[in-house]
Amino acid sequence: MSSSMSARPLAGLAQRGLGLLVAAVVLGPIAWGLATSLKTEVMAVALPPTIIPSPLTFENYLGVLAYQGFLLELWNSTLYAVGAVLVALLVGIPAGYAASRFDFPAKKLVMMVILATSMVPGVAVLVPTYYVLDAFGLLNDRFVIVVLLAARVAPQTVWFLQNFIDAVPIEIEESAALDGANRLQILTRLVLPLIKPGIAAIAVIGIVTIWNDYITVAVFAPDIGKRTLQVALVNQVFDAVGISWSYMMAFAIMASLPVMILFGLVQKWFVAGLTAGAVKG
């Protein structure tokens, strides 16, 4: 009994230590990048490095805001991310509902094929897709970029939605059907409102995934006016004669800020959505 009681404080101490270690690994690079963005370039490359900027400077952030292409690239990132997630949801909602509520031949095989498409490395289909788009004059087309990005998140959207809809008791739909509601009314007026947290979680995951995508836009939208913040950030690293690390960190922080704000706004729904599918009927 006494050994069990003495083991509890040790277990609690180990949990706190593990939590601090995980927090340091996750937050350490962000804190370092933020500190570097608030330094002058001389301080950013000084040895030994310092953690706290002194003197504090916001010149790097002012430089990012003064960069002429920033607002256009921010608009492109937002357009591609929001548009692709909307397309993925438009495809995924009826597909997920059908997978949850209907039995059809080779259902398991079809769902596995859908899941398998999300595991194909994007690089493997870059070349054939590029030649097809080039042959039809569809390079630099924003709508095509949105569709290509939607294809990246659509498979997991279907699977997640199926799980969330599985958690909705079928008796509710049967009751609504007895009252005269058709399938479309049941889906839009009954099922979707009940899985709103799940849809929010799927949307956040999709937006973050697409927001951080580099290769799709870089390859299929070479026009400088169609590129995103992520493409601009990487291009500045490779195109620059000399890299300003403090400016790069400020650019990276500014490029990540919209998704961090979005996550903060929908965090409650996001957590609720992740756990909603775990409780069935």
PyMOL commands that set and color helices and strands:
alter all, ss='L'
color gray80, all
select helices_A, chain A and resi 2-37+41-44+59-66+70-101+107-117+122-135+142-166+170-178+183-194+196-211+215-220+224-226+229-239+245-265+267-276
alter helices_A, ss='H'
color red, helices_A
deselect
rebuild
show_as cartoon
